[in-house]
């Protein structure tokens, strides 16, 4: 499985019609990091991706909490969804 391609496609899908530069700025970056992610040059940290998803698609936190209900992964309010980076 090509994880970089999967990540790039998922980011582009979640980004929707917002430009890469707009989303990068909205996430608190001075550079166009979303472009680098979608071009498979870099990968976002999980916390950054979750913040991106929550920003673009409200309800993601609840869906992930349900999905991981039996998982040891902590998805509490301390998750970096609200942090800038």
Secondary structure as GFF3:
##gff-version 3
##sequence-region A 1 85
A	DSSP	alpha_helix	3	15	.	.	.	ID=ss1
A	DSSP	alpha_helix	20	26	.	.	.	ID=ss2
A	DSSP	alpha_helix	33	38	.	.	.	ID=ss3
A	DSSP	alpha_helix	46	56	.	.	.	ID=ss4
A	DSSP	alpha_helix	60	67	.	.	.	ID=ss5
###
